[in-house]
């Protein structure tokens, strides 16, 4: 909860990147989903940064540990999103329909638990699908999956 309060303060100061990261970290660490208040907090960031950047930041934030989130809040380095490659369109056909569905949910910033709840499958099954997606696309992070989805494959 303190991270979400910190995110609100940063958003009010116009530090959109840190606000998105901390908001995502706050929800990710508590395994919660975004709500109306979250969407209200993110709206200005989406306008200023664009949906793609917010989605990438969200994915990074949900993967943060508590220590990483505190470091971010205290002015630590931000993730370099420009280094994240986007897969070519041809690789899209390598995923099953279920893997594409899970990739979309990863791009929305959902944790494995939240994806499992939404699709009514086990978190272990989600983890296996995510590992398959990473392997098939030659990626190593969930952020790369999000960039691939947002980039239109």
ROROMI-175912 format. One record per atom (N, C-alpha, C, O): residue in one letter; x, y, z. Coordinates in steps of 0.02 Angstrom, whole numbers, padded with zeros to 5 digits, always signed. Layout:
N
AXYZ;...
END
This chain:
153
X+00041-00060+00000;X+00000+00000+00000;X+00043+00063+00000;X+00025+00113-00031;X+00099+00059+00034;X+00142+00118+00035;X+00172+00132-00034;X+00182+00190-00052;X+00185+00079-00071;X+00210+00088-00139;X+00158+00123-00182;X+00175+00166-00223;X+00095+00105-00174;X+00043+00137-00214;X+00035+00211-00194;X+00021+00253-00237;X+00045+00226-00130;X+00043+00296-00109;X+00102+00334-00139;X+00094+00392-00161;X+00159+00303-00140;X+00218+00333-00171;X+00206+00343-00246;X+00225+00395-00273;X+00175+00295-00277;X+00159+00301-00348;X+00113+00361-00361;X+00122+00398-00409;X+00064+00371-00317;X+00019+00428-00323;X+00056+00494-00318;X+00043+00541-00355;X+00103+00497-00270;X+00143+00558-00262;X+00185+00572-00324;X+00189+00629-00348;X+00217+00520-00349;X+00258+00529-00409;X+00216+00549-00470;X+00238+00589-00511;X+00157+00520-00475;X+00112+00539-00530;X+00093+00613-00525;X+00090+00648-00575;X+00078+00635-00464;X+00060+00706-00454;X+00118+00752-00472;X+00106+00809-00493;X+00179+00728-00463;X+00238+00768-00480;X+00257+00763-00554;X+00303+00797-00577;X+00221+00719-00590;X+00235+00711-00661;X+00290+00661-00678;X+00312+00657-00735;X+00312+00623-00628;X+00363+00571-00640;X+00326+00507-00661;X+00321+00459-00623;X+00302+00509-00723;X+00258+00456-00748;X+00290+00387-00748;X+00258+00338-00729;X+00352+00383-00769;X+00385+00317-00774;X+00390+00283-00706;X+00372+00225-00699;X+00413+00320-00656;X+00418+00291-00589;X+00349+00276-00560;X+00340+00225-00526;X+00301+00319-00574;X+00233+00308-00549;X+00205+00243-00577;X+00175+00203-00539;X+00213+00231-00641;X+00188+00169-00672;X+00224+00109-00643;X+00192+00059-00624;X+00290+00113-00638;X+00329+00057-00611;X+00307+00040-00540;X+00297-00019-00523;X+00300+00091-00498;X+00282+00078-00428;X+00210+00055-00420;X+00196+00013-00377;X+00166+00081-00460;X+00097+00058-00457;X+00094-00016-00476;X+00060-00055-00443;X+00129-00034-00529;X+00131-00104-00551;X+00165-00148-00499;X+00141-00203-00485;X+00219-00124-00470;X+00254-00163-00418;X+00210-00174-00358;X+00208-00228-00330;X+00174-00122-00339;X+00129-00127-00281;X+00077-00182-00292;X+00065-00223-00248;X+00047-00182-00350;X-00003-00233-00365;X+00029-00302-00375;X+00002-00353-00353;X+00086-00303-00409;X+00120-00366-00422;X+00143-00401-00358;X+00136-00462-00351;X+00169-00362-00311;X+00192-00391-00248;X+00134-00417-00206;X+00143-00464-00166;X+00076-00388-00214;X+00017-00411-00176;X-00027-00457-00217;X-00080-00478-00194;X-00006-00473-00279;X-00043-00516-00324;X-00114-00492-00334;X-00162-00530-00330;X-00120-00427-00348;X-00185-00396-00359;X-00190-00371-00430;X-00140-00365-00465;X-00251-00357-00451;X-00264-00331-00518;X-00277-00256-00515;X-00296-00230-00463;X-00266-00222-00571;X-00282-00150-00573;X-00356-00139-00562;X-00398-00179-00583;X-00372-00083-00529;X-00442-00065-00518;X-00454+00005-00547;X-00411+00032-00581;X-00512+00033-00533;X-00529+00099-00561;X-00480+00152-00537;X-00462+00197-00576;X-00458+00148-00475;X-00411+00197-00448;X-00344+00192-00485;X-00312+00243-00500;X-00324+00131-00500;X-00262+00120-00537;X-00268+00152-00607;X-00223+00187-00629;X-00323+00139-00640;X-00334+00166-00707;X-00333+00242-00706;X-00307+00274-00752;X-00362+00272-00654;X-00362+00345-00647;X-00291+00371-00639;X-00274+00423-00668;X-00251+00337-00600;X-00182+00357-00589;X-00141+00351-00654;X-00097+00391-00667;X-00156+00299-00694;X-00117+00286-00754;X-00138+00329-00814;X-00099+00336-00862;X-00198+00356-00814;X-00223+00393-00872;X-00177+00448-00896;X-00162+00452-00955;X-00152+00493-00851;X-00107+00545-00875;X-00042+00516-00904;X-00015+00543-00953;X-00016+00463-00873;X+00045+00432-00898;X+00033+00403-00968;X+00077+00409-01011;X-00024+00374-00979;X-00040+00346-01045;X-00042+00402-01098;X-00019+00393-01154;X-00070+00459-01078;X-00073+00516-01125;X-00003+00541-01142;X+00012+00554-01200;X+00039+00548-01091;X+00105+00577-01102;X+00156+00528-01131;X+00197+00546-01173;X+00154+00465-01108;X+00204+00416-01129;X+00181+00371-01186;X+00222+00345-01224;X+00116+00363-01192;X+00089+00317-01242;X+00076+00248-01211;X+00109+00228-01163;X+00028+00214-01240;X+00007+00149-01214;X+00063+00097-01215;X+00070+00058-01168;X+00103+00097-01268;X+00156+00047-01274;X+00208+00054-01218;X+00228+00004-01188;X+00229+00115-01205;X+00279+00126-01152;X+00250+00108-01084;X+00283+00077-01043;X+00188+00129-01071;X+00156+00113-01007;X+00151+00037-00999;X+00163+00011-00944;X+00133+00002-01052;X+00128-00071-01047;X+00195-00103-01032;X+00199-00150-00992;X+00248-00079-01064;X+00315-00105-01050;X+00335-00091-00978;X+00361-00135-00943;X+00324-00029-00956;X+00340-00011-00886;X+00299-00054-00838;X+00325-00076-00787;X+00236-00064-00854;X+00192-00104-00811;X+00220-00175-00803;X+00222-00203-00748;X+00241-00204-00859;X+00268-00272-00857;X+00332-00274-00815;X+00341-00320-00776;X+00375-00224-00823;X+00435-00220-00782;X+00417-00213-00709;X+00446-00247-00666;X+00369-00169-00694;X+00350-00157-00624;X+00322-00217-00590;X+00337-00230-00532;X+00280-00255-00625;X+00250-00314-00594;X+00301-00368-00578;X+00289-00412-00537;X+00359-00365-00612;X+00411-00415-00600;X+00461-00392-00546;X+00506-00430-00528;X+00454-00331-00520;X+00501-00304-00471;X+00494-00339-00403;X+00440-00360-00382;X+00551-00344-00370;X+00551-00366-00300;X+00536-00304-00257;X+00537-00248-00282;X+00523-00314-00194;X+00511-00258-00149;X+00573-00212-00146;X+00566-00151-00147;X+00632-00241-00144;X+00693-00201-00141;X+00702-00159-00205;X+00722-00101-00202;X+00687-00189-00262;X+00692-00152-00325;X+00642-00095-00327;X+00658-00040-00352;X+00582-00106-00302;X+00531-00054-00301;X+00552+00004-00257;X+00543+00062-00275;X+00579-00011-00198;X+00601+00042-00153;X+00658+00080-00185;X+00660+00142-00181;X+00705+00045-00216;X+00760+00079-00251;X+00734+00126-00305;X+00758+00182-00312;X+00684+00103-00342;X+00653+00144-00394;X+00621+00206-00363;X+00630+00262-00389;X+00585+00196-00309;X+00551+00252-00276;X+00601+00304-00250;X+00586+00364-00249;X+00659+00280-00230;X+00710+00325-00202;X+00754+00356-00256;X+00804+00388-00241;X+00735+00347-00319;X+00772+00379-00374;X+00823+00334-00408;X+00865+00359-00445;X+00820+00269-00395;X+00865+00222-00428;X+00855+00222-00503;X+00809+00253-00529;X+00899+00187-00539;X+00895+00187-00612;X+00830+00155-00637;X+00804+00108-00607;X+00805+00182-00691;X+00746+00155-00724;X+00767+00104-00776;X+00822+00108-00803;X+00723+00055-00790;X+00740+00006-00842;X+00748+00039-00910;X+00712+00086-00927;X+00795+00015-00949;X+00806+00040-01017;X+00761+00001-01064;X+00778-00055-01085;X+00705+00030-01082;X+00657-00005-01124;X+00677-00004-01197;X+00651-00043-01237;X+00723+00039-01215;X+00743+00043-01286;X+00782-00018-01308;X+00787-00032-01367;X+00809-00056-01260;X+00849-00115-01277;X+00807-00177-01289;X+00833-00229-01309;X+00742-00172-01276;X+00698-00230-01283;X+00681-00242-01356;X+00649-00200-01387;X+00702-00299-01384;X+00687-00312-01454;X+00614-00333-01464;X+00581-00359-01419;X+00590-00321-01523;X+00523-00344-01542;X+00531-00397-01596;X+00567-00386-01645;X+00499-00453-01587;X+00506-00509-01634;X+00474-00493-01701;X+00427-00455-01705;X+00500-00522-01754;X+00470-00513-01820;X+00402-00547-01824;X+00387-00594-01786;X+00361-00523-01870;X+00293-00549-01878;X+00293-00624-01892;X+00247-00658-01868;X+00340-00650-01927;X+00340-00720-01946;X+00337-00767-01886;X+00313-00823-01892;X+00362-00745-01828;X+00363-00789-01770;X+00294-00796-01738;X+00284-00841-01697;X+00247-00755-01756;X+00180-00758-01727;X+00148-00827-01737;X+00116-00853-01691;X+00158-00857-01795;X+00126-00920-01811;X+00154-00978-01770;X+00125-01033-01770;X+00208-00967-01735;X+00239-01020-01696;X+00203-01031-01629;X+00214-01082-01597;X+00160-00985-01609;X+00125-00991-01545;X+00056-01023-01556;X+00024-01013-01607;X+00036-01062-01507;X-00032-01090-01508;X-00081-01035-01490;X-00061-00981-01467;X-00144-01047-01501;X-00196-00998-01483;X-00193-00982-01408;X-00199-00924-01389;X-00183-01033-01366;X-00180-01022-01294;X-00118-00981-01276;X-00122-00937-01232;X-00062-00994-01309;X-00001-00955-01295;X-00011-00882-01316;X+00013-00837-01281;X-00044-00871-01372;X-00058-00801-01393;X-00103-00767-01342;X-00092-00708-01325;X-00152-00803-01316;X-00197-00776-01265;X-00157-00757-01202;X-00168-00704-01174;X-00113-00801-01181;X-00073-00788-01122;X-00024-00730-01135;X-00012-00689-01090;X+00004-00727-01195;X+00049-00671-01211;X+00012-00604-01205;X+00040-00556-01180;X-00050-00602-01228;X-00091-00541-01222;X-00100-00521-01148;X-00095-00463-01131;X-00112-00571-01106;X-00121-00557-01034;X-00056-00536-01001;X-00056-00494-00956;X-00001-00565-01022;X+00065-00544-00998;X+00076-00470-01016;X+00100-00431-00975;X+00058-00452-01078;X+00067-00383-01101;X+00024-00334-01061;X+00041-00275-01055;X-00032-00358-01034;X-00074-00316-00991;X-00045-00310-00921;X-00072-00273-00880;X+00010-00345-00908;X+00043-00339-00843;X+00018-00387-00790;X+00034-00379-00731;X-00021-00437-00809;X-00048-00484-00760;X+00006-00533-00738;X+00048-00555-00778;X+00005-00550-00674;X+00050-00600-00646;X+00026-00670-00668;X-00030-00677-00693;X+00068-00720-00657;X+00047-00788-00673;X-00015-00807-00635;X-00060-00839-00662;X-00019-00788-00571;X-00077-00804-00530;X-00140-00771-00559;X-00192-00803-00564;X-00135-00707-00578;X-00193-00672-00606;X-00215-00702-00673;X-00274-00707-00687;X-00166-00722-00713;X-00183-00755-00777;X-00218-00822-00763;X-00268-00838-00795;X-00191-00859-00715;X-00221-00924-00697;X-00293-00914-00674;X-00337-00952-00693;X-00305-00863-00633;X-00372-00850-00609;X-00419-00832-00666;X-00476-00854-00669;X-00395-00791-00712;X-00437-00769-00768;X-00454-00827-00816;X-00510-00831-00841;X-00405-00871-00828;X-00416-00925-00876;X-00438-00991-00843;X-00451-01041-00877;X-00442-00990-00777;X-00462-01048-00738;X-00416-01108-00753;X-00438-01163-00770;X-00351-01095-00746;X-00300-01147-00752;X-00252-01137-00693;X-00257-01088-00657;X-00206-01182-00684;X-00159-01176-00627;X-00103-01127-00643;X-00085-01118-00702;X-00074-01095-00592;X-00017-01052-00603;X+00042-01090-00634;X+00080-01061-00673;X+00049-01154-00618;X+00103-01194-00648;X+00093-01201-00723;X+00141-01200-00762;X+00031-01208-00744;X+00016-01213-00816;X+00032-01147-00850;X+00059-01146-00905;X+00015-01091-00818;X+00031-01025-00846;X+00107-01019-00852;X+00132-00997-00904;X+00143-01037-00799;X+00216-01032-00800;X+00245-01072-00858;X+00292-01050-00891;X+00217-01131-00870;X+00240-01174-00926;X+00227-01140-00993;X+00269-01140-01037;X+00167-01111-01000;X+00151-01076-01063;X+00198-01016-01073;X+00222-01005-01128;X+00210-00978-01020;X+00255-00920-01025;X+00325-00944-01045;X+00357-00913-01089;X+00349-00998-01015;X+00415-01025-01033;X+00415-01046-01107;X+00465-01035-01142;X+00361-01077-01130;X+00356-01097-01200;X+00358-01036-01246;X+00391-01037-01298;X+00321-00984-01227;X+00320-00922-01267;X+00390-00893-01272;X+00414-00876-01326;X+00423-00887-01215;X+00491-00860-01214;X+00537-00901-01259;X+00575-00872-01298;X+00533-00966-01254;X+00575-01010-01294;X+00561-01005-01368;X+00607-00999-01409;X+00498-01006-01386;X+00479-01004-01457;X+00497-00938-01490;X+00515-00936-01549;X+00494-00883-01452;X+00508-00817-01480;X+00581-00796-01470;X+00602-00744-01495;X+00619-00836-01433;X+00689-00820-01421;X+00698-00763-01372;X+00747-00727-01375;X+00650-00755-01326;X+00652-00702-01277;X+00676-00729-01210;X+00679-00789-01198;X+00693-00682-01165;X+00712-00702-01097;X+00672-00666-01043;X+00679-00682-00985;X+00630-00617-01062;X+00592-00580-01012;X+00519-00571-01033;X+00502-00573-01092;X+00477-00561-00983;X+00406-00546-00996;X+00399-00479-01031;X+00352-00470-01070;X+00444-00433-01018;X+00442-00368-01051;X+00449-00376-01127;X+00417-00340-01165;X+00491-00423-01148;X+00498-00435-01220;X+00433-00463-01249;X+00415-00446-01306;X+00399-00504-01211;X+00334-00529-01234;X+00286-00470-01243;X+00251-00465-01293;X+00285-00426-01193;X+00240-00368-01196;X+00257-00324-01257;X+00212-00302-01292;X+00321-00312-01268;X+00342-00271-01326;X+00321-00304-01391;X+00300-00270-01438;X+00326-00369-01394;X+00307-00407-01453;X+00231-00401-01466;X+00210-00389-01523;X+00192-00408-01413;X+00120-00402-01420;X+00101-00331-01441;X+00062-00321-01488;X+00128-00282-01406;X+00111-00212-01419;X+00135-00189-01487;X+00103-00149-01520;X+00192-00217-01508;X+00220-00199-01573;X+00182-00230-01631;X+00202-00222-01689;X+00129-00267-01616;X+00090-00297-01669;X+00122-00359-01698;X+00105-00380-01753;X+00168-00388-01660;X+00204-00449-01680;X+00248-00433-01738;X+00283-00477-01763;
END
